[in-house]
Amino acid sequence: MNTPQLVVHRDKELMAQAAAARLITKIVDAQASRGYASIVLTGGRNGNGLLAALASAPARDAVDWAHLDLWWGDERYLPEGDADRNDTQARAALLDAVPLDPARVHPMPASDGPYGADVDAAAEAYAAELAKAAGPENHGPVPAFDVLMLGVGPDTHVASLFPELPAVRETERTVVGVHGAPKPPPTRISLTLPAIRSAREVWLLAAGEDKAQAAAIALSGAGEIQAPAAGARGRSRTLWLLDAAAASQLPRSLYPPASA
């Protein structure tokens, strides 16, 4: 298991801008290496803030958008186009403004789609889509994502994996339907921890005082069932991107020696 690395920025705006620049570099490097890149997006204020910062970044056009695969870590099971869906918010923040290949954009199913109210069938369909995209070199049922981004909730949840609920205990499936989430809406689709851990790099985003306790708990040895963020890690790198407020309760032993 790799040790999480921490970067602490002065405020959430600087964090979003720096994370966007970091993501551009990762995408460009991956595309230079193999011709394409694969990224997992996250919703919430920090995920959408990063996308908005990327949209206005001077280096945005360095990305070959037509050779970028986009996936989602979780989704609210709502009708297509609903303002609360992560993919709706991502399109407004960035995706509609760049020349993506629609065939390489993989939103999770909507509640008014072919699976209707059956969120478990919708989750199985997304798992099948991931498996189809995974090549022999990935050695598993999901692609080897270059970067998988996750927002961290005040209760330490990541994606739609909430403390103590069945989804965070899943060890076999890559995507699950979530019922009775404590944060509305209660019905969701989520990648599981095994799918998250298939990524080369996992980035956890946390900004604001309301995330400080969650960051401290997850980085201080908590178990993943009680603190799902503690179980989110990449195969080669796990990176926590924080602002000063979210880092304010970290033990000094964890605080990075320098901040940006």
C-alpha positions as protocol buffer text, in pm:
chain_id: "A"
residue {
  index: 1
  type: MET
  ca { x: 0 y: 0 z: 0 }
}
residue {
  index: 2
  type: ASN
  ca { x: 142 y: 341 z: -94 }
}
residue {
  index: 3
  type: THR
  ca { x: 152 y: 615 z: 168 }
}
residue {
  index: 4
  type: PRO
  ca { x: -85 y: 902 z: 90 }
}
residue {
  index: 5
  type: GLN
  ca { x: 83 y: 1222 z: -21 }
}
residue {
  index: 6
  type: LEU
  ca { x: -61 y: 1557 z: 88 }
}
residue {
  index: 7
  type: VAL
  ca { x: -59 y: 1895 z: -83 }
}
residue {
  index: 8
  type: VAL
  ca { x: -213 y: 2185 z: 107 }
}
residue {
  index: 9
  type: HIS
  ca { x: -310 y: 2506 z: -72 }
}
residue {
  index: 10
  type: ARG
  ca { x: -397 y: 2843 z: 76 }
}
residue {
  index: 11
  type: ASP
  ca { x: -764 y: 2839 z: -24 }
}
residue {
  index: 12
  type: LYS
  ca { x: -1015 y: 2645 z: -232 }
}
residue {
  index: 13
  type: GLU
  ca { x: -972 y: 2866 z: -540 }
}
residue {
  index: 14
  type: LEU
  ca { x: -598 y: 2809 z: -552 }
}
residue {
  index: 15
  type: MET
  ca { x: -653 y: 2439 z: -482 }
}
residue {
  index: 16
  type: ALA
  ca { x: -889 y: 2412 z: -780 }
}
residue {
  index: 17
  type: GLN
  ca { x: -651 y: 2597 z: -1012 }
}
residue {
  index: 18
  type: ALA
  ca { x: -348 y: 2394 z: -905 }
}
residue {
  index: 19
  type: ALA
  ca { x: -539 y: 2065 z: -928 }
}
residue {
  index: 20
  type: ALA
  ca { x: -658 y: 2157 z: -1278 }
}
residue {
  index: 21
  type: ALA
  ca { x: -301 y: 2229 z: -1387 }
}
residue {
  index: 22
  type: ARG
  ca { x: -187 y: 1902 z: -1232 }
}
residue {
  index: 23
  type: LEU
  ca { x: -462 y: 1712 z: -1415 }
}
residue {
  index: 24
  type: ILE
  ca { x: -375 y: 1869 z: -1750 }
}
residue {
  index: 25
  type: THR
  ca { x: -16 y: 1754 z: -1705 }
}
residue {
  index: 26
  type: LYS
  ca { x: -124 y: 1398 z: -1623 }
}
residue {
  index: 27
  type: ILE
  ca { x: -354 y: 1379 z: -1924 }
}
residue {
  index: 28
  type: VAL
  ca { x: -96 y: 1521 z: -2164 }
}
residue {
  index: 29
  type: ASP
  ca { x: 174 y: 1286 z: -2034 }
}
residue {
  index: 30
  type: ALA
  ca { x: -53 y: 982 z: -2069 }
}
residue {
  index: 31
  type: GLN
  ca { x: -155 y: 1083 z: -2420 }
}
residue {
  index: 32
  type: ALA
  ca { x: 208 y: 1133 z: -2518 }
}
residue {
  index: 33
  type: SER
  ca { x: 290 y: 787 z: -2382 }
}
residue {
  index: 34
  type: ARG
  ca { x: 7 y: 579 z: -2531 }
}
residue {
  index: 35
  type: GLY
  ca { x: -216 y: 808 z: -2736 }
}
residue {
  index: 36
  type: TYR
  ca { x: -506 y: 843 z: -2492 }
}
residue {
  index: 37
  type: ALA
  ca { x: -586 y: 903 z: -2127 }
}
residue {
  index: 38
  type: SER
  ca { x: -859 y: 772 z: -1896 }
}
residue {
  index: 39
  type: ILE
  ca { x: -1000 y: 986 z: -1614 }
}
residue {
  index: 40
  type: VAL
  ca { x: -1274 y: 935 z: -1354 }
}
residue {
  index: 41
  type: LEU
  ca { x: -1463 y: 1249 z: -1259 }
}
residue {
  index: 42
  type: THR
  ca { x: -1620 y: 1337 z: -928 }
}
residue {
  index: 43
  type: GLY
  ca { x: -1909 y: 1567 z: -851 }
}
residue {
  index: 44
  type: GLY
  ca { x: -1965 y: 1802 z: -561 }
}
residue {
  index: 45
  type: ARG
  ca { x: -1836 y: 2153 z: -512 }
}
residue {
  index: 46
  type: ASN
  ca { x: -1467 y: 2059 z: -524 }
}
residue {
  index: 47
  type: GLY
  ca { x: -1495 y: 1833 z: -827 }
}
residue {
  index: 48
  type: ASN
  ca { x: -1699 y: 2091 z: -1018 }
}
residue {
  index: 49
  type: GLY
  ca { x: -1464 y: 2367 z: -902 }
}
residue {
  index: 50
  type: LEU
  ca { x: -1171 y: 2177 z: -1052 }
}
residue {
  index: 51
  type: LEU
  ca { x: -1355 y: 2135 z: -1384 }
}
residue {
  index: 52
  type: ALA
  ca { x: -1445 y: 2503 z: -1394 }
}
residue {
  index: 53
  type: ALA
  ca { x: -1081 y: 2592 z: -1327 }
}
residue {
  index: 54
  type: LEU
  ca { x: -973 y: 2356 z: -1603 }
}
residue {
  index: 55
  type: ALA
  ca { x: -1218 y: 2522 z: -1843 }
}
residue {
  index: 56
  type: SER
  ca { x: -1047 y: 2857 z: -1790 }
}
residue {
  index: 57
  type: ALA
  ca { x: -690 y: 2726 z: -1766 }
}
residue {
  index: 58
  type: PRO
  ca { x: -446 y: 2868 z: -2025 }
}
residue {
  index: 59
  type: ALA
  ca { x: -311 y: 2518 z: -2093 }
}
residue {
  index: 60
  type: ARG
  ca { x: -655 y: 2367 z: -2159 }
}
residue {
  index: 61
  type: ASP
  ca { x: -589 y: 2329 z: -2529 }
}
residue {
  index: 62
  type: ALA
  ca { x: -278 y: 2118 z: -2465 }
}
residue {
  index: 63
  type: VAL
  ca { x: -517 y: 1827 z: -2403 }
}
residue {
  index: 64
  type: ASP
  ca { x: -620 y: 1614 z: -2700 }
}
residue {
  index: 65
  type: TRP
  ca { x: -984 y: 1608 z: -2596 }
}
residue {
  index: 66
  type: ALA
  ca { x: -1084 y: 1366 z: -2871 }
}
residue {
  index: 67
  type: HIS
  ca { x: -861 y: 1098 z: -2715 }
}
residue {
  index: 68
  type: LEU
  ca { x: -975 y: 1130 z: -2355 }
}
residue {
  index: 69
  type: ASP
  ca { x: -1196 y: 867 z: -2191 }
}
residue {
  index: 70
  type: LEU
  ca { x: -1421 y: 1003 z: -1916 }
}
residue {
  index: 71
  type: TRP
  ca { x: -1595 y: 797 z: -1649 }
}
residue {
  index: 72
  type: TRP
  ca { x: -1775 y: 884 z: -1327 }
}
residue {
  index: 73
  type: GLY
  ca { x: -1713 y: 759 z: -975 }
}
residue {
  index: 74
  type: ASP
  ca { x: -2076 y: 785 z: -875 }
}
residue {
  index: 75
  type: GLU
  ca { x: -2407 y: 933 z: -980 }
}
residue {
  index: 76
  type: ARG
  ca { x: -2735 y: 1038 z: -831 }
}
residue {
  index: 77
  type: TYR
  ca { x: -3002 y: 812 z: -980 }
}
residue {
  index: 78
  type: LEU
  ca { x: -3216 y: 1087 z: -1129 }
}
residue {
  index: 79
  type: PRO
  ca { x: -3358 y: 1160 z: -1477 }
}
residue {
  index: 80
  type: GLU
  ca { x: -3116 y: 1253 z: -1755 }
}
residue {
  index: 81
  type: GLY
  ca { x: -3040 y: 1623 z: -1751 }
}
residue {
  index: 82
  type: ASP
  ca { x: -3148 y: 1671 z: -1390 }
}
residue {
  index: 83
  type: ALA
  ca { x: -2955 y: 1961 z: -1239 }
}
residue {
  index: 84
  type: ASP
  ca { x: -2840 y: 1746 z: -947 }
}
residue {
  index: 85
  type: ARG
  ca { x: -2678 y: 1477 z: -1163 }
}
residue {
  index: 86
  type: ASN
  ca { x: -2298 y: 1481 z: -1161 }
}
residue {
  index: 87
  type: ASP
  ca { x: -2276 y: 1447 z: -1538 }
}
residue {
  index: 88
  type: THR
  ca { x: -2513 y: 1742 z: -1590 }
}
residue {
  index: 89
  type: GLN
  ca { x: -2295 y: 1959 z: -1367 }
}
residue {
  index: 90
  type: ALA
  ca { x: -1976 y: 1838 z: -1534 }
}
residue {
  index: 91
  type: ARG
  ca { x: -2111 y: 1925 z: -1878 }
}
residue {
  index: 92
  type: ALA
  ca { x: -2200 y: 2275 z: -1760 }
}
residue {
  index: 93
  type: ALA
  ca { x: -1861 y: 2329 z: -1594 }
}
residue {
  index: 94
  type: LEU
  ca { x: -1639 y: 2196 z: -1874 }
}
residue {
  index: 95
  type: LEU
  ca { x: -1748 y: 1913 z: -2101 }
}
residue {
  index: 96
  type: ASP
  ca { x: -1979 y: 2111 z: -2328 }
}
residue {
  index: 97
  type: ALA
  ca { x: -1697 y: 2357 z: -2397 }
}
residue {
  index: 98
  type: VAL
  ca { x: -1434 y: 2110 z: -2524 }
}
residue {
  index: 99
  type: PRO
  ca { x: -1426 y: 1884 z: -2833 }
}
residue {
  index: 100
  type: LEU
  ca { x: -1472 y: 1545 z: -2669 }
}
residue {
  index: 101
  type: ASP
  ca { x: -1555 y: 1229 z: -2861 }
}
residue {
  index: 102
  type: PRO
  ca { x: -1907 y: 1143 z: -2738 }
}
residue {
  index: 103
  type: ALA
  ca { x: -1827 y: 772 z: -2768 }
}
residue {
  index: 104
  type: ARG
  ca { x: -1552 y: 816 z: -2508 }
}
residue {
  index: 105
  type: VAL
  ca { x: -1775 y: 988 z: -2251 }
}
residue {
  index: 106
  type: HIS
  ca { x: -1938 y: 735 z: -2020 }
}
residue {
  index: 107
  type: PRO
  ca { x: -2206 y: 882 z: -1791 }
}
residue {
  index: 108
  type: MET
  ca { x: -2379 y: 648 z: -1551 }
}
residue {
  index: 109
  type: PRO
  ca { x: -2738 y: 552 z: -1640 }
}
residue {
  index: 110
  type: ALA
  ca { x: -3028 y: 781 z: -1554 }
}
residue {
  index: 111
  type: SER
  ca { x: -3349 y: 685 z: -1379 }
}
residue {
  index: 112
  type: ASP
  ca { x: -3554 y: 758 z: -1692 }
}
residue {
  index: 113
  type: GLY
  ca { x: -3330 y: 535 z: -1904 }
}
residue {
  index: 114
  type: PRO
  ca { x: -3373 y: 170 z: -2007 }
}
residue {
  index: 115
  type: TYR
  ca { x: -3344 y: 38 z: -1649 }
}
residue {
  index: 116
  type: GLY
  ca { x: -3620 y: 255 z: -1505 }
}
residue {
  index: 117
  type: ALA
  ca { x: -3633 y: 239 z: -1128 }
}
residue {
  index: 118
  type: ASP
  ca { x: -3402 y: -65 z: -1114 }
}
residue {
  index: 119
  type: VAL
  ca { x: -3082 y: 98 z: -994 }
}
residue {
  index: 120
  type: ASP
  ca { x: -2916 y: -239 z: -942 }
}
residue {
  index: 121
  type: ALA
  ca { x: -2964 y: -329 z: -1308 }
}
residue {
  index: 122
  type: ALA
  ca { x: -2828 y: 13 z: -1402 }
}
residue {
  index: 123
  type: ALA
  ca { x: -2520 y: -51 z: -1188 }
}
residue {
  index: 124
  type: GLU
  ca { x: -2468 y: -390 z: -1352 }
}
residue {
  index: 125
  type: ALA
  ca { x: -2486 y: -225 z: -1694 }
}
residue {
  index: 126
  type: TYR
  ca { x: -2218 y: 28 z: -1599 }
}
residue {
  index: 127
  type: ALA
  ca { x: -2000 y: -252 z: -1466 }
}
residue {
  index: 128
  type: ALA
  ca { x: -2038 y: -429 z: -1801 }
}
residue {
  index: 129
  type: GLU
  ca { x: -1942 y: -108 z: -1984 }
}
residue {
  index: 130
  type: LEU
  ca { x: -1628 y: -80 z: -1772 }
}
residue {
  index: 131
  type: ALA
  ca { x: -1541 y: -445 z: -1833 }
}
residue {
  index: 132
  type: LYS
  ca { x: -1581 y: -399 z: -2208 }
}
residue {
  index: 133
  type: ALA
  ca { x: -1339 y: -106 z: -2202 }
}
residue {
  index: 134
  type: ALA
  ca { x: -1078 y: -295 z: -1999 }
}
residue {
  index: 135
  type: GLY
  ca { x: -804 y: -444 z: -2214 }
}
residue {
  index: 136
  type: PRO
  ca { x: -589 y: -751 z: -2139 }
}
residue {
  index: 137
  type: GLU
  ca { x: -319 y: -518 z: -2009 }
}
residue {
  index: 138
  type: ASN
  ca { x: -551 y: -398 z: -1732 }
}
residue {
  index: 139
  type: HIS
  ca { x: -562 y: -741 z: -1564 }
}
residue {
  index: 140
  type: GLY
  ca { x: -910 y: -683 z: -1427 }
}
residue {
  index: 141
  type: PRO
  ca { x: -1271 y: -585 z: -1493 }
}
residue {
  index: 142
  type: VAL
  ca { x: -1211 y: -209 z: -1520 }
}
residue {
  index: 143
  type: PRO
  ca { x: -972 y: 6 z: -1723 }
}
residue {
  index: 144
  type: ALA
  ca { x: -654 y: 120 z: -1550 }
}
residue {
  index: 145
  type: PHE
  ca { x: -762 y: 480 z: -1502 }
}
residue {
  index: 146
  type: ASP
  ca { x: -480 y: 734 z: -1511 }
}
residue {
  index: 147
  type: VAL
  ca { x: -645 y: 950 z: -1246 }
}
residue {
  index: 148
  type: LEU
  ca { x: -957 y: 881 z: -1041 }
}
residue {
  index: 149
  type: MET
  ca { x: -1081 y: 1184 z: -851 }
}
residue {
  index: 150
  type: LEU
  ca { x: -1295 y: 1174 z: -539 }
}
residue {
  index: 151
  type: GLY
  ca { x: -1453 y: 1441 z: -327 }
}
residue {
  index: 152
  type: VAL
  ca { x: -1448 y: 1372 z: 47 }
}
residue {
  index: 153
  type: GLY
  ca { x: -1772 y: 1425 z: 239 }
}
residue {
  index: 154
  type: PRO
  ca { x: -1790 y: 1562 z: 595 }
}
residue {
  index: 155
  type: ASP
  ca { x: -1878 y: 1206 z: 705 }
}
residue {
  index: 156
  type: THR
  ca { x: -1570 y: 1068 z: 519 }
}
residue {
  index: 157
  type: HIS
  ca { x: -1777 y: 926 z: 233 }
}
residue {
  index: 158
  type: VAL
  ca { x: -1624 y: 905 z: -114 }
}
residue {
  index: 159
  type: ALA
  ca { x: -1819 y: 848 z: -437 }
}
residue {
  index: 160
  type: SER
  ca { x: -2146 y: 715 z: -289 }
}
residue {
  index: 161
  type: LEU
  ca { x: -1975 y: 485 z: -41 }
}
residue {
  index: 162
  type: PHE
  ca { x: -2107 y: 592 z: 298 }
}
residue {
  index: 163
  type: PRO
  ca { x: -1976 y: 475 z: 638 }
}
residue {
  index: 164
  type: GLU
  ca { x: -2110 y: 136 z: 750 }
}
residue {
  index: 165
  type: LEU
  ca { x: -2349 y: 94 z: 454 }
}
residue {
  index: 166
  type: PRO
  ca { x: -2339 y: -221 z: 237 }
}
residue {
  index: 167
  type: ALA
  ca { x: -2172 y: -56 z: -64 }
}
residue {
  index: 168
  type: VAL
  ca { x: -1850 y: 20 z: 124 }
}
residue {
  index: 169
  type: ARG
  ca { x: -1825 y: -346 z: 226 }
}
residue {
  index: 170
  type: GLU
  ca { x: -1841 y: -474 z: -134 }
}
residue {
  index: 171
  type: THR
  ca { x: -1532 y: -675 z: -230 }
}
residue {
  index: 172
  type: GLU
  ca { x: -1630 y: -839 z: -561 }
}
residue {
  index: 173
  type: ARG
  ca { x: -1845 y: -611 z: -776 }
}
residue {
  index: 174
  type: THR
  ca { x: -1703 y: -297 z: -938 }
}
residue {
  index: 175
  type: VAL
  ca { x: -2028 y: -96 z: -946 }
}
residue {
  index: 176
  type: VAL
  ca { x: -2326 y: -114 z: -711 }
}
residue {
  index: 177
  type: GLY
  ca { x: -2665 y: 42 z: -665 }
}
residue {
  index: 178
  type: VAL
  ca { x: -2689 y: 239 z: -343 }
}
residue {
  index: 179
  type: HIS
  ca { x: -3015 y: 240 z: -148 }
}
residue {
  index: 180
  type: GLY
  ca { x: -3094 y: 461 z: 147 }
}
residue {
  index: 181
  type: ALA
  ca { x: -2798 y: 696 z: 122 }
}
residue {
  index: 182
  type: PRO
  ca { x: -2799 y: 937 z: 418 }
}
residue {
  index: 183
  type: LYS
  ca { x: -2744 y: 1228 z: 179 }
}
residue {
  index: 184
  type: PRO
  ca { x: -3021 y: 1301 z: -72 }
}
residue {
  index: 185
  type: PRO
  ca { x: -3110 y: 1164 z: -312 }
}
residue {
  index: 186
  type: PRO
  ca { x: -3109 y: 824 z: -139 }
}
residue {
  index: 187
  type: THR
  ca { x: -3075 y: 617 z: -457 }
}
residue {
  index: 188
  type: ARG
  ca { x: -2739 y: 628 z: -634 }
}
residue {
  index: 189
  type: ILE
  ca { x: -2486 y: 433 z: -839 }
}
residue {
  index: 190
  type: SER
  ca { x: -2127 y: 406 z: -721 }
}
residue {
  index: 191
  type: LEU
  ca { x: -1795 y: 252 z: -803 }
}
residue {
  index: 192
  type: THR
  ca { x: -1677 y: 25 z: -523 }
}
residue {
  index: 193
  type: LEU
  ca { x: -1346 y: 32 z: -341 }
}
residue {
  index: 194
  type: PRO
  ca { x: -1206 y: -252 z: -559 }
}
residue {
  index: 195
  type: ALA
  ca { x: -1281 y: -46 z: -872 }
}
residue {
  index: 196
  type: ILE
  ca { x: -1136 y: 269 z: -717 }
}
residue {
  index: 197
  type: ARG
  ca { x: -815 y: 87 z: -627 }
}
residue {
  index: 198
  type: SER
  ca { x: -764 y: -18 z: -988 }
}
residue {
  index: 199
  type: ALA
  ca { x: -668 y: 340 z: -1078 }
}
residue {
  index: 200
  type: ARG
  ca { x: -305 y: 430 z: -1123 }
}
residue {
  index: 201
  type: GLU
  ca { x: -359 y: 744 z: -916 }
}
residue {
  index: 202
  type: VAL
  ca { x: -641 y: 836 z: -679 }
}
residue {
  index: 203
  type: TRP
  ca { x: -682 y: 1204 z: -591 }
}
residue {
  index: 204
  type: LEU
  ca { x: -898 y: 1301 z: -294 }
}
residue {
  index: 205
  type: LEU
  ca { x: -1022 y: 1660 z: -292 }
}
residue {
  index: 206
  type: ALA
  ca { x: -1123 y: 1837 z: 28 }
}
residue {
  index: 207
  type: ALA
  ca { x: -1174 y: 2209 z: 87 }
}
residue {
  index: 208
  type: GLY
  ca { x: -1348 y: 2395 z: 366 }
}
residue {
  index: 209
  type: GLU
  ca { x: -1371 y: 2371 z: 743 }
}
residue {
  index: 210
  type: ASP
  ca { x: -1656 y: 2120 z: 715 }
}
residue {
  index: 211
  type: LYS
  ca { x: -1410 y: 1870 z: 565 }
}
residue {
  index: 212
  type: ALA
  ca { x: -1137 y: 1912 z: 828 }
}
residue {
  index: 213
  type: GLN
  ca { x: -1254 y: 1641 z: 1067 }
}
residue {
  index: 214
  type: ALA
  ca { x: -1313 y: 1396 z: 783 }
}
residue {
  index: 215
  type: ALA
  ca { x: -962 y: 1449 z: 647 }
}
residue {
  index: 216
  type: ALA
  ca { x: -810 y: 1405 z: 992 }
}
residue {
  index: 217
  type: ILE
  ca { x: -1004 y: 1083 z: 1057 }
}
residue {
  index: 218
  type: ALA
  ca { x: -929 y: 929 z: 717 }
}
residue {
  index: 219
  type: LEU
  ca { x: -558 y: 1010 z: 735 }
}
residue {
  index: 220
  type: SER
  ca { x: -511 y: 895 z: 1095 }
}
residue {
  index: 221
  type: GLY
  ca { x: -552 y: 521 z: 1053 }
}
residue {
  index: 222
  type: ALA
  ca { x: -929 y: 481 z: 1054 }
}
residue {
  index: 223
  type: GLY
  ca { x: -1081 y: 170 z: 900 }
}
residue {
  index: 224
  type: GLU
  ca { x: -1244 y: 195 z: 558 }
}
residue {
  index: 225
  type: ILE
  ca { x: -1582 y: 66 z: 676 }
}
residue {
  index: 226
  type: GLN
  ca { x: -1609 y: 349 z: 926 }
}
residue {
  index: 227
  type: ALA
  ca { x: -1425 y: 602 z: 706 }
}
residue {
  index: 228
  type: PRO
  ca { x: -1452 y: 511 z: 336 }
}
residue {
  index: 229
  type: ALA
  ca { x: -1201 y: 780 z: 235 }
}
residue {
  index: 230
  type: ALA
  ca { x: -936 y: 583 z: 424 }
}
residue {
  index: 231
  type: GLY
  ca { x: -983 y: 293 z: 180 }
}
residue {
  index: 232
  type: ALA
  ca { x: -950 y: 500 z: -137 }
}
residue {
  index: 233
  type: ARG
  ca { x: -601 y: 456 z: -277 }
}
residue {
  index: 234
  type: GLY
  ca { x: -431 y: 426 z: -612 }
}
residue {
  index: 235
  type: ARG
  ca { x: -201 y: 151 z: -734 }
}
residue {
  index: 236
  type: SER
  ca { x: 96 y: 385 z: -774 }
}
residue {
  index: 237
  type: ARG
  ca { x: -9 y: 703 z: -594 }
}
residue {
  index: 238
  type: THR
  ca { x: -269 y: 836 z: -351 }
}
residue {
  index: 239
  type: LEU
  ca { x: -281 y: 1215 z: -341 }
}
residue {
  index: 240
  type: TRP
  ca { x: -482 y: 1431 z: -103 }
}
residue {
  index: 241
  type: LEU
  ca { x: -539 y: 1784 z: -234 }
}
residue {
  index: 242
  type: LEU
  ca { x: -656 y: 2011 z: 46 }
}
residue {
  index: 243
  type: ASP
  ca { x: -700 y: 2374 z: 127 }
}
residue {
  index: 244
  type: ALA
  ca { x: -574 y: 2514 z: 458 }
}
residue {
  index: 245
  type: ALA
  ca { x: -918 y: 2495 z: 619 }
}
residue {
  index: 246
  type: ALA
  ca { x: -961 y: 2125 z: 536 }
}
residue {
  index: 247
  type: ALA
  ca { x: -609 y: 2054 z: 664 }
}
residue {
  index: 248
  type: SER
  ca { x: -657 y: 2244 z: 989 }
}
residue {
  index: 249
  type: GLN
  ca { x: -718 y: 1936 z: 1207 }
}
residue {
  index: 250
  type: LEU
  ca { x: -444 y: 1716 z: 1067 }
}
residue {
  index: 251
  type: PRO
  ca { x: -181 y: 1597 z: 1315 }
}
residue {
  index: 252
  type: ARG
  ca { x: 141 y: 1787 z: 1263 }
}
residue {
  index: 253
  type: SER
  ca { x: 314 y: 1459 z: 1180 }
}
residue {
  index: 254
  type: LEU
  ca { x: 97 y: 1433 z: 867 }
}
residue {
  index: 255
  type: TYR
  ca { x: 112 y: 1794 z: 758 }
}
residue {
  index: 256
  type: PRO
  ca { x: 340 y: 1836 z: 457 }
}
residue {
  index: 257
  type: PRO
  ca { x: 659 y: 2034 z: 515 }
}
residue {
  index: 258
  type: ALA
  ca { x: 567 y: 2282 z: 240 }
}
residue {
  index: 259
  type: SER
  ca { x: 244 y: 2402 z: 89 }
}
residue {
  index: 260
  type: ALA
  ca { x: 165 y: 2562 z: -245 }
}
